[in-house]
Amino acid sequence: MSRPTFPISHILILLEVRILAREAYERTLQLLTEKKELTAQLAAKLLEKEVIQREDVIDVLGERPFKDDDPPPPDLSAQPATAL
């Protein structure tokens, strides 16, 4: 049986979700802006081939900064939430 949640809990959860979504949007926009040229090159490759393989992505973006058997970089979403 789950515990009942109170209206204030709902508001806090909604605020936290909004913060997380905004931060993810801002990080994504910053990354796409910084990597605009690579994004354009990858889009051109997709227009040319319609379907691209891993090797095509590596040709455009380069090798990964970590090996496939290495763990991926830490998940940024695991950072503590910003105080309300």
BELRAQUI-V668787 format. One record per residue. PHI is phi in whole degrees, 0 to 359 (* if undefined). D_LAST is the distance of its C-alpha to the last C-alpha in Angstrom with 1 decimal. Layout:
phi = <PHI;PHI>
d_last = <D_LAST;D_LAST>
This chain:
phi = <*;274;284;290;254;258;309;295;297;298;296;297;295;299;296;295;297;299;297;298;295;297;296;295;298;296;297;295;298;297;296;295;292;296;255;303;295;295;297;295;295;293;297;296;296;294;295;291;255;71;232;242;255;306;297;295;295;296;301;275;268;91;295;294;285;221;285;299;272;282;293;294;302;300;284;294;288;278;292;301;290;291;295;279>
d_last = <29.6;25.8;23.7;22.7;19.2;18.1;16.6;13.3;13.2;14.1;11.4;8.7;11.0;11.6;8.1;8.1;11.7;11.2;9.1;11.8;14.5;13.7;13.8;16.9;18.5;18.0;19.5;22.3;23.1;23.3;25.5;27.8;28.2;29.1;31.4;32.9;36.4;36.2;34.6;37.6;40.0;38.7;38.9;42.5;43.4;42.1;44.1;47.1;47.1;44.9;44.1;43.2;43.4;41.6;44.2;43.6;39.9;40.9;43.5;40.8;37.8;39.7;39.4;36.2;34.8;35.2;38.0;37.9;38.3;35.6;32.1;29.9;27.3;24.1;21.7;18.8;16.7;17.1;14.9;11.9;8.7;6.4;3.8;0.0>
